[in-house]
Amino acid sequence: MPNTIALKVLIVDDQNSVRQMTRLTLEEIGIRHIQEAENGRQAMEMATVQPVDLIISDFNMPEMDGLGLLRAVRGHPVTRKVPFILLTGRGDRELVVKAAQAGVNNYLVKPFTAEILRTKIEQVVGKLV
């Protein structure tokens, strides 16, 4: 069981408002080590230099979208095993299938509550304490 306070999470979204909402929700469930990136390229640079325990990434972003980031994460030796939750504004079945084929651990449809986020995180990292 991961310690909620020790969990290191990287939020990836091009919209600052979504990053802030996600940060506040993570803080609400007790997560304190939170990094933010504006796009997939920035996120990969950060995740390969400073290891993280979980990546929560939006799908729609410029430069490198969430699916591209997921593929890059799975293809890199430092990040390949990092749990990955894809954040999307739509419950698009085709996207979910592509993400599953690329190795996503879970997905989350916006908007979401702290309870839903906690459940999705626990499904990929185990029960939080």
N, CA, C and O atoms as a Tinker XYZ file with bonds, in Angstrom:
   516  protein
     1  N      0.828000   -1.179000    0.000000    73     2
     2  CA     0.000000    0.000000    0.000000    64     1     3
     3  C      0.877000    1.250000    0.000000    63     2     4     5
     4  O      1.664000    1.462000    0.923000    81     3
     5  N      0.739000    2.080000   -1.043000    73     3     6
     6  CA     1.537000    3.297000   -1.107000    64     5     7
     7  C      1.083000    4.324000   -0.064000    63     6     8     9
     8  O     -0.105000    4.454000    0.233000    81     7
     9  N      2.050000    5.037000    0.473000    73     7    10
    10  CA     1.755000    6.109000    1.401000    64     9    11
    11  C      1.323000    7.324000    0.583000    63    10    12    13
    12  O      2.076000    7.801000   -0.266000    81    11
    13  N      0.124000    7.820000    0.834000    73    11    14
    14  CA    -0.434000    8.926000    0.063000    64    13    15
    15  C      0.502000   10.129000    0.070000    63    14    16    17
    16  O      0.709000   10.765000   -0.964000    81    15
    17  N      1.059000   10.438000    1.214000    73    15    18
    18  CA     1.916000   11.624000    1.333000    64    17    19
    19  C      3.201000   11.472000    0.521000    63    18    20    21
    20  O      3.732000   12.467000    0.029000    81    19
    21  N      3.707000   10.257000    0.373000    73    19    22
    22  CA     4.968000   10.027000   -0.330000    64    21    23
    23  C      4.797000    9.863000   -1.845000    63    22    24    25
    24  O      5.781000    9.932000   -2.581000    81    23
    25  N      3.578000    9.648000   -2.319000    73    23    26
    26  CA     3.322000    9.407000   -3.747000    64    25    27
    27  C      3.706000   10.635000   -4.578000    63    26    28    29
    28  O      3.292000   11.754000   -4.273000    81    27
    29  N      4.505000   10.413000   -5.633000    73    27    30
    30  CA     4.925000   11.507000   -6.512000    64    29    31
    31  C      4.115000   11.434000   -7.804000    63    30    32    33
    32  O      4.186000   10.455000   -8.546000    81    31
    33  N      3.342000   12.494000   -8.056000    73    31    34
    34  CA     2.430000   12.519000   -9.201000    64    33    35
    35  C      2.807000   13.642000  -10.161000    63    34    36    37
    36  O      3.128000   14.755000   -9.745000    81    35
    37  N      2.762000   13.328000  -11.448000    73    35    38
    38  CA     2.984000   14.321000  -12.498000    64    37    39
    39  C      1.663000   14.548000  -13.229000    63    38    40    41
    40  O      1.094000   13.624000  -13.810000    81    39
    41  N      1.184000   15.795000  -13.192000    73    39    42
    42  CA    -0.043000   16.179000  -13.903000    64    41    43
    43  C      0.382000   16.809000  -15.221000    63    42    44    45
    44  O      1.236000   17.695000  -15.247000    81    43
    45  N     -0.219000   16.346000  -16.320000    73    43    46
    46  CA     0.123000   16.874000  -17.635000    64    45    47
    47  C     -1.145000   17.372000  -18.318000    63    46    48    49
    48  O     -2.038000   16.582000  -18.627000    81    47
    49  N     -1.226000   18.670000  -18.553000    73    47    50
    50  CA    -2.382000   19.265000  -19.217000    64    49    51
    51  C     -1.983000   20.639000  -19.729000    63    50    52    53
    52  O     -1.273000   21.373000  -19.041000    81    51
    53  N     -2.426000   20.994000  -20.923000    73    51    54
    54  CA    -2.063000   22.293000  -21.477000    64    53    55
    55  C     -2.877000   23.431000  -20.858000    63    54    56    57
    56  O     -2.510000   24.596000  -21.007000    81    55
    57  N     -3.960000   23.117000  -20.175000    73    55    58
    58  CA    -4.783000   24.155000  -19.548000    64    57    59
    59  C     -4.426000   24.281000  -18.070000    63    58    60    61
    60  O     -4.564000   23.333000  -17.296000    81    59
    61  N     -3.967000   25.466000  -17.700000    73    59    62
    62  CA    -3.562000   25.718000  -16.321000    64    61    63
    63  C     -4.727000   25.462000  -15.365000    63    62    64    65
    64  O     -4.521000   24.922000  -14.278000    81    63
    65  N     -5.935000   25.839000  -15.748000    73    63    66
    66  CA    -7.099000   25.662000  -14.860000    64    65    67
    67  C     -7.336000   24.184000  -14.543000    63    66    68    69
    68  O     -7.692000   23.841000  -13.416000    81    67
    69  N     -7.140000   23.313000  -15.526000    73    67    70
    70  CA    -7.325000   21.873000  -15.300000    64    69    71
    71  C     -6.202000   21.339000  -14.415000    63    70    72    73
    72  O     -6.444000   20.522000  -13.527000    81    71
    73  N     -4.973000   21.801000  -14.657000    73    71    74
    74  CA    -3.861000   21.381000  -13.800000    64    73    75
    75  C     -4.125000   21.785000  -12.353000    63    74    76    77
    76  O     -3.901000   20.996000  -11.435000    81    75
    77  N     -4.600000   23.009000  -12.150000    73    75    78
    78  CA    -4.858000   23.487000  -10.793000    64    77    79
    79  C     -5.994000   22.709000  -10.133000    63    78    80    81
    80  O     -5.913000   22.374000   -8.951000    81    79
    81  N     -7.054000   22.420000  -10.893000    73    79    82
    82  CA    -8.170000   21.647000  -10.350000    64    81    83
    83  C     -7.707000   20.239000   -9.969000    63    82    84    85
    84  O     -8.087000   19.714000   -8.922000    81    83
    85  N     -6.892000   19.642000  -10.822000    73    83    86
    86  CA    -6.373000   18.298000  -10.544000    64    85    87
    87  C     -5.456000   18.339000   -9.325000    63    86    88    89
    88  O     -5.524000   17.460000   -8.466000    81    87
    89  N     -4.605000   19.349000   -9.249000    73    87    90
    90  CA    -3.709000   19.513000   -8.091000    64    89    91
    91  C     -4.522000   19.619000   -6.801000    63    90    92    93
    92  O     -4.237000   18.920000   -5.829000    81    91
    93  N     -5.522000   20.482000   -6.789000    73    91    94
    94  CA    -6.349000   20.667000   -5.590000    64    93    95
    95  C     -7.049000   19.369000   -5.193000    63    94    96    97
    96  O     -7.165000   19.058000   -4.008000    81    95
    97  N     -7.513000   18.615000   -6.187000    73    95    98
    98  CA    -8.187000   17.345000   -5.910000    64    97    99
    99  C     -7.200000   16.332000   -5.339000    63    98   100   101
   100  O     -7.535000   15.604000   -4.404000    81    99
   101  N     -5.985000   16.276000   -5.890000    73    99   102
   102  CA    -4.952000   15.385000   -5.354000    64   101   103
   103  C     -4.606000   15.768000   -3.919000    63   102   104   105
   104  O     -4.453000   14.904000   -3.056000    81   103
   105  N     -4.485000   17.066000   -3.673000    73   103   106
   106  CA    -4.181000   17.537000   -2.317000    64   105   107
   107  C     -5.307000   17.184000   -1.350000    63   106   108   109
   108  O     -5.065000   16.875000   -0.183000    81   107
   109  N     -6.539000   17.234000   -1.851000    73   107   110
   110  CA    -7.705000   16.892000   -1.029000    64   109   111
   111  C     -7.643000   15.432000   -0.553000    63   110   112   113
   112  O     -8.111000   15.110000    0.539000    81   111
   113  N     -7.062000   14.557000   -1.381000    73   111   114
   114  CA    -6.969000   13.148000   -0.965000    64   113   115
   115  C     -5.636000   12.839000   -0.277000    63   114   116   117
   116  O     -5.352000   11.685000    0.042000    81   115
   117  N     -4.817000   13.879000   -0.048000    73   115   118
   118  CA    -3.614000   13.712000    0.749000    64   117   119
   119  C     -2.300000   13.643000    0.003000    63   118   120   121
   120  O     -1.253000   13.459000    0.623000    81   119
   121  N     -2.325000   13.785000   -1.303000    73   119   122
   122  CA    -1.089000   13.724000   -2.101000    64   121   123
   123  C     -0.426000   15.100000   -2.087000    63   122   124   125
   124  O     -1.070000   16.113000   -2.361000    81   123
   125  N      0.864000   15.123000   -1.766000    73   123   126
   126  CA     1.574000   16.393000   -1.611000    64   125   127
   127  C      2.696000   16.615000   -2.628000    63   126   128   129
   128  O      3.027000   17.761000   -2.933000    81   127
   129  N      3.286000   15.541000   -3.157000    73   127   130
   130  CA     4.386000   15.676000   -4.127000    64   129   131
   131  C      3.793000   15.693000   -5.531000    63   130   132   133
   132  O      3.558000   14.647000   -6.136000    81   131
   133  N      3.555000   16.907000   -6.038000    73   131   134
   134  CA     2.881000   17.069000   -7.320000    64   133   135
   135  C      3.714000   17.970000   -8.224000    63   134   136   137
   136  O      4.114000   19.069000   -7.839000    81   135
   137  N      3.963000   17.482000   -9.426000    73   135   138
   138  CA     4.649000   18.273000  -10.449000    64   137   139
   139  C      3.657000   18.513000  -11.579000    63   138   140   141
   140  O      2.679000   17.781000  -11.729000    81   139
   141  N      3.921000   19.543000  -12.367000    73   139   142
   142  CA     3.036000   19.857000  -13.483000    64   141   143
   143  C      3.828000   20.072000  -14.758000    63   142   144   145
   144  O      4.941000   20.597000  -14.737000    81   143
   145  N      3.231000   19.655000  -15.876000    73   143   146
   146  CA     3.808000   19.888000  -17.200000    64   145   147
   147  C      2.688000   20.341000  -18.130000    63   146   148   149
   148  O      1.536000   19.937000  -17.978000    81   147
   149  N      3.046000   21.191000  -19.100000    73   147   150
   150  CA     2.055000   21.749000  -20.024000    64   149   151
   151  C      1.799000   20.871000  -21.240000    63   150   152   153
   152  O      0.786000   21.036000  -21.920000    81   151
   153  N      2.711000   19.934000  -21.522000    73   151   154
   154  CA     2.520000   19.063000  -22.687000    64   153   155
   155  C      3.358000   17.797000  -22.509000    63   154   156   157
   156  O      4.137000   17.677000  -21.563000    81   155
   157  N      3.185000   16.876000  -23.423000    73   155   158
   158  CA     3.858000   15.593000  -23.328000    64   157   159
   159  C      5.373000   15.675000  -23.408000    63   158   160   161
   160  O      6.072000   14.933000  -22.718000    81   159
   161  N      5.884000   16.566000  -24.240000    73   159   162
   162  CA     7.342000   16.699000  -24.354000    64   161   163
   163  C      7.957000   17.152000  -23.030000    63   162   164   165
   164  O      8.949000   16.590000  -22.566000    81   163
   165  N      7.358000   18.163000  -22.443000    73   163   166
   166  CA     7.842000   18.664000  -21.151000    64   165   167
   167  C      7.724000   17.567000  -20.085000    63   166   168   169
   168  O      8.618000   17.395000  -19.257000    81   167
   169  N      6.622000   16.841000  -20.117000    73   167   170
   170  CA     6.399000   15.766000  -19.138000    64   169   171
   171  C      7.459000   14.682000  -19.253000    63   170   172   173
   172  O      7.958000   14.202000  -18.235000    81   171
   173  N      7.812000   14.287000  -20.471000    73   171   174
   174  CA     8.842000   13.250000  -20.662000    64   173   175
   175  C     10.183000   13.718000  -20.134000    63   174   176   177
   176  O     10.899000   12.955000  -19.486000    81   175
   177  N     10.530000   14.977000  -20.409000    73   175   178
   178  CA    11.786000   15.522000  -19.907000    64   177   179
   179  C     11.811000   15.452000  -18.380000    63   178   180   181
   180  O     12.816000   15.061000  -17.786000    81   179
   181  N     10.707000   15.831000  -17.756000    73   179   182
   182  CA    10.632000   15.847000  -16.294000    64   181   183
   183  C     10.671000   14.428000  -15.721000    63   182   184   185
   184  O     11.403000   14.165000  -14.767000    81   183
   185  N      9.890000   13.519000  -16.297000    73   183   186
   186  CA     9.759000   12.161000  -15.751000    64   185   187
   187  C     11.038000   11.340000  -15.900000    63   186   188   189
   188  O     11.278000   10.427000  -15.110000    81   187
   189  N     11.852000   11.649000  -16.888000    73   187   190
   190  CA    13.084000   10.892000  -17.059000    64   189   191
   191  C     14.200000   11.413000  -16.155000    63   190   192   193
   192  O     15.149000   10.685000  -15.862000    81   191
   193  N     14.094000   12.668000  -15.712000    73   191   194
   194  CA    15.095000   13.260000  -14.831000    64   193   195
   195  C     14.713000   13.076000  -13.364000    63   194   196   197
   196  O     15.560000   12.755000  -12.530000    81   195
   197  N     13.440000   13.280000  -13.058000    73   195   198
   198  CA    12.934000   13.187000  -11.685000    64   197   199
   199  C     11.861000   12.099000  -11.664000    63   198   200   201
   200  O     10.728000   12.354000  -12.074000    81   199
   201  N     12.188000   10.896000  -11.196000    73   199   202
   202  CA    11.227000    9.790000  -11.229000    64   201   203
   203  C      9.905000   10.115000  -10.511000    63   202   204   205
   204  O      9.889000   10.768000   -9.468000    81   203
   205  N      8.808000    9.641000  -11.102000    73   203   206
   206  CA     7.474000    9.819000  -10.530000    64   205   207
   207  C      6.819000    8.463000  -10.318000    63   206   208   209
   208  O      7.225000    7.466000  -10.914000    81   207
   209  N      5.800000    8.434000   -9.462000    73   207   210
   210  CA     5.078000    7.197000   -9.159000    64   209   211
   211  C      3.799000    7.060000   -9.974000    63   210   212   213
   212  O      3.228000    5.973000  -10.068000    81   211
   213  N      3.346000    8.179000  -10.569000    73   211   214
   214  CA     2.087000    8.175000  -11.313000    64   213   215
   215  C      2.056000    9.368000  -12.250000    63   214   216   217
   216  O      2.480000   10.467000  -11.892000    81   215
   217  N      1.546000    9.138000  -13.463000    73   215   218
   218  CA     1.329000   10.226000  -14.415000    64   217   219
   219  C     -0.168000   10.301000  -14.695000    63   218   220   221
   220  O     -0.806000    9.300000  -15.020000    81   219
   221  N     -0.715000   11.506000  -14.563000    73   219   222
   222  CA    -2.108000   11.771000  -14.932000    64   221   223
   223  C     -2.037000   12.779000  -16.069000    63   222   224   225
   224  O     -1.641000   13.927000  -15.866000    81   223
   225  N     -2.421000   12.348000  -17.260000    73   223   226
   226  CA    -2.242000   13.189000  -18.436000    64   225   227
   227  C     -3.535000   13.392000  -19.210000    63   226   228   229
   228  O     -4.327000   12.467000  -19.391000    81   227
   229  N     -3.725000   14.622000  -19.658000    73   227   230
   230  CA    -4.821000   14.945000  -20.553000    64   229   231
   231  C     -4.549000   14.285000  -21.905000    63   230   232   233
   232  O     -3.405000   13.971000  -22.233000    81   231
   233  N     -5.605000   14.080000  -22.677000    73   231   234
   234  CA    -5.429000   13.517000  -24.016000    64   233   235
   235  C     -5.101000   14.622000  -25.018000    63   234   236   237
   236  O     -4.110000   14.523000  -25.741000    81   235
   237  N     -5.924000   15.677000  -25.069000    73   235   238
   238  CA    -5.774000   16.734000  -26.063000    64   237   239
   239  C     -4.786000   17.797000  -25.614000    63   238   240   241
   240  O     -5.081000   18.602000  -24.731000    81   239
   241  N     -3.599000   17.793000  -26.236000    73   239   242
   242  CA    -2.579000   18.800000  -25.937000    64   241   243
   243  C     -1.759000   19.065000  -27.184000    63   242   244   245
   244  O     -1.625000   18.188000  -28.037000    81   243
   245  N     -1.197000   20.290000  -27.302000    73   243   246
   246  CA    -0.308000   20.571000  -28.431000    64   245   247
   247  C      1.055000   19.904000  -28.216000    63   246   248   249
   248  O      1.358000   19.424000  -27.124000    81   247
   249  N      1.854000   19.882000  -29.257000    73   247   250
   250  CA     3.210000   19.326000  -29.278000    64   249   251
   251  C      3.251000   17.813000  -29.162000    63   250   252   253
   252  O      3.724000   17.143000  -30.081000    81   251
   253  N      2.766000   17.255000  -28.057000    73   251   254
   254  CA     2.673000   15.802000  -27.898000    64   253   255
   255  C      1.425000   15.531000  -27.070000    63   254   256   257
   256  O      1.343000   15.933000  -25.910000    81   255
   257  N      0.455000   14.848000  -27.672000    73   255   258
   258  CA    -0.794000   14.594000  -26.945000    64   257   259
   259  C     -0.619000   13.454000  -25.930000    63   258   260   261
   260  O      0.451000   12.856000  -25.821000    81   259
   261  N     -1.686000   13.178000  -25.202000    73   259   262
   262  CA    -1.619000   12.171000  -24.146000    64   261   263
   263  C     -1.275000   10.785000  -24.647000    63   262   264   265
   264  O     -0.556000   10.042000  -23.978000    81   263
   265  N     -1.783000   10.426000  -25.824000    73   263   266
   266  CA    -1.484000    9.109000  -26.389000    64   265   267
   267  C     -0.006000    9.031000  -26.797000    63   266   268   269
   268  O      0.651000    8.011000  -26.589000    81   267
   269  N      0.501000   10.115000  -27.377000    73   267   270
   270  CA     1.926000   10.176000  -27.730000    64   269   271
   271  C      2.804000   10.089000  -26.489000    63   270   272   273
   272  O      3.834000    9.415000  -26.488000    81   271
   273  N      2.385000   10.778000  -25.434000    73   271   274
   274  CA     3.126000   10.719000  -24.180000    64   273   275
   275  C      3.100000    9.308000  -23.618000    63   274   276   277
   276  O      4.132000    8.798000  -23.182000    81   275
   277  N      1.940000    8.673000  -23.622000    73   275   278
   278  CA     1.821000    7.306000  -23.122000    64   277   279
   279  C      2.776000    6.379000  -23.871000    63   278   280   281
   280  O      3.466000    5.567000  -23.255000    81   279
   281  N      2.816000    6.498000  -25.182000    73   279   282
   282  CA     3.715000    5.648000  -25.987000    64   281   283
   283  C      5.178000    5.946000  -25.658000    63   282   284   285
   284  O      5.995000    5.028000  -25.581000    81   283
   285  N      5.511000    7.224000  -25.465000    73   283   286
   286  CA     6.884000    7.605000  -25.114000    64   285   287
   287  C      7.252000    7.061000  -23.731000    63   286   288   289
   288  O      8.357000    6.556000  -23.536000    81   287
   289  N      6.334000    7.164000  -22.783000    73   287   290
   290  CA     6.557000    6.651000  -21.422000    64   289   291
   291  C      6.806000    5.146000  -21.464000    63   290   292   293
   292  O      7.748000    4.656000  -20.842000    81   291
   293  N      5.973000    4.417000  -22.191000    73   291   294
   294  CA     6.113000    2.957000  -22.270000    64   293   295
   295  C      7.367000    2.535000  -23.026000    63   294   296   297
   296  O      7.862000    1.423000  -22.841000    81   295
   297  N      7.878000    3.419000  -23.875000    73   295   298
   298  CA     9.063000    3.087000  -24.662000    64   297   299
   299  C     10.376000    3.484000  -24.021000    63   298   300   301
   300  O     11.439000    3.192000  -24.570000    81   299
   301  N     10.333000    4.139000  -22.877000    73   299   302
   302  CA    11.560000    4.616000  -22.227000    64   301   303
   303  C     11.880000    3.748000  -21.011000    63   302   304   305
   304  O     10.993000    3.483000  -20.199000    81   303
   305  N     13.140000    3.297000  -20.869000    73   303   306
   306  CA    13.484000    2.398000  -19.764000    64   305   307
   307  C     13.244000    2.980000  -18.360000    63   306   308   309
   308  O     12.943000    2.233000  -17.429000    81   307
   309  N     13.373000    4.286000  -18.203000    73   307   310
   310  CA    13.189000    4.908000  -16.888000    64   309   311
   311  C     11.709000    4.978000  -16.490000    63   310   312   313
   312  O     11.367000    4.880000  -15.312000    81   311
   313  N     10.842000    5.147000  -17.488000    73   311   314
   314  CA     9.422000    5.412000  -17.193000    64   313   315
   315  C      8.470000    4.282000  -17.577000    63   314   316   317
   316  O      7.279000    4.365000  -17.278000    81   315
   317  N      8.958000    3.237000  -18.225000    73   315   318
   318  CA     8.053000    2.244000  -18.827000    64   317   319
   319  C      7.066000    1.602000  -17.849000    63   318   320   321
   320  O      5.987000    1.180000  -18.266000    81   319
   321  N      7.407000    1.519000  -16.566000    73   319   322
   322  CA     6.518000    0.871000  -15.598000    64   321   323
   323  C      5.698000    1.855000  -14.765000    63   322   324   325
   324  O      4.958000    1.443000  -13.871000    81   323
   325  N      5.823000    3.148000  -15.052000    73   323   326
   326  CA     5.086000    4.154000  -14.287000    64   325   327
   327  C      3.593000    4.053000  -14.615000    63   326   328   329
   328  O      3.213000    4.102000  -15.785000    81   327
   329  N      2.745000    3.912000  -13.589000    73   327   330
   330  CA     1.298000    3.891000  -13.835000    64   329   331
   331  C      0.855000    5.177000  -14.526000    63   330   332   333
   332  O      1.339000    6.265000  -14.215000    81   331
   333  N     -0.075000    5.030000  -15.471000    73   331   334
   334  CA    -0.485000    6.147000  -16.326000    64   333   335
   335  C     -2.006000    6.193000  -16.383000    63   334   336   337
   336  O     -2.655000    5.218000  -16.764000    81   335
   337  N     -2.568000    7.339000  -15.998000    73   335   338
   338  CA    -4.017000    7.555000  -16.094000    64   337   339
   339  C     -4.244000    8.628000  -17.149000    63   338   340   341
   340  O     -3.699000    9.727000  -17.048000    81   339
   341  N     -5.042000    8.315000  -18.157000    73   339   342
   342  CA    -5.351000    9.251000  -19.231000    64   341   343
   343  C     -6.612000   10.016000  -18.868000    63   342   344   345
   344  O     -7.642000    9.425000  -18.544000    81   343
   345  N     -6.517000   11.329000  -18.927000    73   343   346
   346  CA    -7.609000   12.228000  -18.587000    64   345   347
   347  C     -8.229000   12.736000  -19.876000    63   346   348   349
   348  O     -7.530000   13.275000  -20.734000    81   347
   349  N     -9.527000   12.570000  -20.016000    73   347   350
   350  CA   -10.179000   13.001000  -21.249000    64   349   351
   351  C    -11.517000   13.660000  -20.957000    63   350   352   353
   352  O    -12.171000   13.373000  -19.955000    81   351
   353  N    -11.897000   14.538000  -21.849000    73   351   354
   354  CA   -13.173000   15.215000  -21.717000    64   353   355
   355  C    -14.289000   14.446000  -22.388000    63   354   356   357
   356  O    -15.439000   14.883000  -22.416000    81   355
   357  N    -13.936000   13.303000  -22.924000    73   355   358
   358  CA   -14.954000   12.517000  -23.635000    64   357   359
   359  C    -14.759000   11.041000  -23.343000    63   358   360   361
   360  O    -13.639000   10.588000  -23.105000    81   359
   361  N    -15.823000   10.316000  -23.362000    73   359   362
   362  CA   -15.742000    8.875000  -23.133000    64   361   363
   363  C    -15.643000    8.139000  -24.460000    63   362   364   365
   364  O    -16.346000    7.152000  -24.680000    81   363
   365  N    -14.777000    8.613000  -25.342000    73   363   366
   366  CA   -14.612000    8.076000  -26.684000    64   365   367
   367  C    -14.055000    6.657000  -26.652000    63   366   368   369
   368  O    -12.914000    6.437000  -26.247000    81   367
   369  N    -14.863000    5.711000  -27.077000    73   367   370
   370  CA   -14.465000    4.309000  -27.036000    64   369   371
   371  C    -13.208000    4.039000  -27.862000    63   370   372   373
   372  O    -12.342000    3.272000  -27.441000    81   371
   373  N    -13.109000    4.655000  -29.014000    73   371   374
   374  CA   -11.941000    4.447000  -29.888000    64   373   375
   375  C    -10.655000    4.888000  -29.183000    63   374   376   377
   376  O     -9.633000    4.208000  -29.272000    81   375
   377  N    -10.707000    6.024000  -28.486000    73   375   378
   378  CA    -9.552000    6.512000  -27.740000    64   377   379
   379  C     -9.196000    5.541000  -26.620000    63   378   380   381
   380  O     -8.020000    5.241000  -26.412000    81   379
   381  N    -10.192000    5.051000  -25.903000    73   379   382
   382  CA    -9.962000    4.117000  -24.801000    64   381   383
   383  C     -9.283000    2.849000  -25.320000    63   382   384   385
   384  O     -8.367000    2.330000  -24.682000    81   383
   385  N     -9.727000    2.353000  -26.471000    73   383   386
   386  CA    -9.130000    1.152000  -27.071000    64   385   387
   387  C     -7.679000    1.418000  -27.464000    63   386   388   389
   388  O     -6.805000    0.599000  -27.181000    81   387
   389  N     -7.410000    2.563000  -28.118000    73   387   390
   390  CA    -6.035000    2.907000  -28.509000    64   389   391
   391  C     -5.148000    3.048000  -27.282000    63   390   392   393
   392  O     -4.007000    2.588000  -27.277000    81   391
   393  N     -5.674000    3.683000  -26.247000    73   391   394
   394  CA    -4.904000    3.881000  -25.021000    64   393   395
   395  C     -4.611000    2.534000  -24.350000    63   394   396   397
   396  O     -3.507000    2.316000  -23.852000    81   395
   397  N     -5.595000    1.634000  -24.338000    73   395   398
   398  CA    -5.399000    0.308000  -23.749000    64   397   399
   399  C     -4.316000   -0.454000  -24.522000    63   398   400   401
   400  O     -3.476000   -1.125000  -23.923000    81   399
   401  N     -4.342000   -0.345000  -25.842000    73   399   402
   402  CA    -3.331000   -1.016000  -26.660000    64   401   403
   403  C     -1.939000   -0.436000  -26.409000    63   402   404   405
   404  O     -0.940000   -1.144000  -26.532000    81   403
   405  N     -1.873000    0.847000  -26.059000    73   403   406
   406  CA    -0.585000    1.505000  -25.811000    64   405   407
   407  C     -0.093000    1.294000  -24.377000    63   406   408   409
   408  O      1.031000    1.671000  -24.047000    81   407
   409  N     -0.934000    0.689000  -23.519000    73   407   410
   410  CA    -0.491000    0.367000  -22.170000    64   409   411
   411  C     -0.979000    1.277000  -21.067000    63   410   412   413
   412  O     -0.356000    1.344000  -20.008000    81   411
   413  N     -2.092000    1.991000  -21.289000    73   411   414
   414  CA    -2.642000    2.848000  -20.236000    64   413   415
   415  C     -3.111000    1.972000  -19.076000    63   414   416   417
   416  O     -3.571000    0.850000  -19.291000    81   415
   417  N     -2.999000    2.474000  -17.861000    73   415   418
   418  CA    -3.451000    1.719000  -16.695000    64   417   419
   419  C     -4.902000    2.015000  -16.344000    63   418   420   421
   420  O     -5.610000    1.157000  -15.818000    81   419
   421  N     -5.341000    3.241000  -16.640000    73   419   422
   422  CA    -6.709000    3.620000  -16.329000    64   421   423
   423  C     -7.018000    4.904000  -17.077000    63   422   424   425
   424  O     -6.114000    5.556000  -17.600000    81   423
   425  N     -8.295000    5.271000  -17.130000    73   423   426
   426  CA    -8.650000    6.553000  -17.723000    64   425   427
   427  C     -9.708000    7.216000  -16.856000    63   426   428   429
   428  O    -10.427000    6.565000  -16.099000    81   427
   429  N     -9.775000    8.519000  -16.992000    73   427   430
   430  CA   -10.639000    9.335000  -16.157000    64   429   431
   431  C    -11.319000   10.367000  -17.042000    63   430   432   433
   432  O    -10.655000   11.071000  -17.803000    81   431
   433  N    -12.648000   10.458000  -16.945000    73   431   434
   434  CA   -13.407000   11.417000  -17.749000    64   433   435
   435  C    -13.637000   12.679000  -16.921000    63   434   436   437
   436  O    -14.077000   12.609000  -15.773000    81   435
   437  N    -13.334000   13.839000  -17.518000    73   435   438
   438  CA   -13.566000   15.125000  -16.849000    64   437   439
   439  C    -15.043000   15.487000  -16.967000    63   438   440   441
   440  O    -15.667000   15.133000  -17.968000    81   439
   441  N    -15.615000   16.160000  -16.013000    73   439   442
   442  CA   -15.061000   16.496000  -14.696000    64   441   443
   443  C    -15.139000   15.278000  -13.770000    63   442   444   445
   444  O    -15.884000   14.333000  -14.032000    81   443
   445  N    -14.364000   15.315000  -12.691000    73   443   446
   446  CA   -14.330000   14.184000  -11.751000    64   445   447
   447  C    -14.290000   14.711000  -10.321000    63   446   448   449
   448  O    -13.944000   15.867000  -10.076000    81   447
   449  N    -14.650000   13.847000   -9.394000    73   447   450
   450  CA   -14.635000   14.198000   -7.970000    64   449   451
   451  C    -13.376000   13.613000   -7.327000    63   450   452   453
   452  O    -12.680000   12.799000   -7.932000    81   451
   453  N    -13.097000   14.035000   -6.103000    73   451   454
   454  CA   -11.946000   13.495000   -5.360000    64   453   455
   455  C    -12.127000   11.998000   -5.147000    63   454   456   457
   456  O    -11.163000   11.237000   -5.224000    81   455
   457  N    -13.348000   11.578000   -4.880000    73   455   458
   458  CA   -13.623000   10.158000   -4.646000    64   457   459
   459  C    -13.337000    9.324000   -5.895000    63   458   460   461
   460  O    -12.732000    8.255000   -5.808000    81   459
   461  N    -13.770000    9.814000   -7.047000    73   459   462
   462  CA   -13.521000    9.094000   -8.303000    64   461   463
   463  C    -12.022000    9.055000   -8.599000    63   462   464   465
   464  O    -11.492000    8.017000   -8.996000    81   463
   465  N    -11.334000   10.193000   -8.405000    73   463   466
   466  CA    -9.893000   10.231000   -8.653000    64   465   467
   467  C     -9.161000    9.256000   -7.736000    63   466   468   469
   468  O     -8.283000    8.520000   -8.187000    81   467
   469  N     -9.512000    9.245000   -6.464000    73   467   470
   470  CA    -8.882000    8.329000   -5.509000    64   469   471
   471  C     -9.089000    6.874000   -5.945000    63   470   472   473
   472  O     -8.156000    6.071000   -5.906000    81   471
   473  N    -10.310000    6.542000   -6.358000    73   471   474
   474  CA   -10.612000    5.178000   -6.814000    64   473   475
   475  C     -9.753000    4.806000   -8.020000    63   474   476   477
   476  O     -9.184000    3.716000   -8.066000    81   475
   477  N     -9.657000    5.709000   -8.993000    73   475   478
   478  CA    -8.858000    5.440000  -10.205000    64   477   479
   479  C     -7.377000    5.255000   -9.847000    63   478   480   481
   480  O     -6.708000    4.370000  -10.381000    81   479
   481  N     -6.874000    6.100000   -8.938000    73   479   482
   482  CA    -5.479000    5.978000   -8.511000    64   481   483
   483  C     -5.253000    4.654000   -7.791000    63   482   484   485
   484  O     -4.274000    3.958000   -8.060000    81   483
   485  N     -6.161000    4.303000   -6.872000    73   483   486
   486  CA    -6.017000    3.051000   -6.123000    64   485   487
   487  C     -6.100000    1.819000   -7.025000    63   486   488   489
   488  O     -5.509000    0.784000   -6.719000    81   487
   489  N     -6.835000    1.932000   -8.137000    73   487   490
   490  CA    -6.920000    0.812000   -9.078000    64   489   491
   491  C     -5.579000    0.546000   -9.755000    63   490   492   493
   492  O     -5.327000   -0.570000  -10.210000    81   491
   493  N     -4.720000    1.559000   -9.826000    73   491   494
   494  CA    -3.431000    1.361000  -10.505000    64   493   495
   495  C     -2.228000    1.278000   -9.582000    63   494   496   497
   496  O     -1.227000    0.659000   -9.941000    81   495
   497  N     -2.298000    1.892000   -8.389000    73   495   498
   498  CA    -1.128000    1.847000   -7.493000    64   497   499
   499  C     -1.398000    1.050000   -6.223000    63   498   500   501
   500  O     -0.466000    0.756000   -5.473000    81   499
   501  N     -2.644000    0.698000   -5.970000    73   499   502
   502  CA    -3.007000   -0.003000   -4.741000    64   501   503
   503  C     -3.645000    0.947000   -3.745000    63   502   504   505
   504  O     -3.655000    2.163000   -3.938000    81   503
   505  N     -4.173000    0.376000   -2.686000    73   503   506
   506  CA    -4.876000    1.151000   -1.654000    64   505   507
   507  C     -3.949000    2.191000   -1.052000    63   506   508   509
   508  O     -2.822000    1.887000   -0.661000    81   507
   509  N     -4.446000    3.438000   -0.980000    73   507   510
   510  CA    -3.659000    4.537000   -0.398000    64   509   511
   511  C     -3.868000    4.573000    1.106000    63   510   512   513
   512  O     -4.984000    4.388000    1.592000    81   511
   513  N     -2.785000    4.812000    1.841000    73   511   514
   514  CA    -2.882000    4.918000    3.309000    64   513   515
   515  C     -2.354000    6.260000    3.759000    63   514   516
   516  O     -2.346000    6.549000    4.956000    81   515
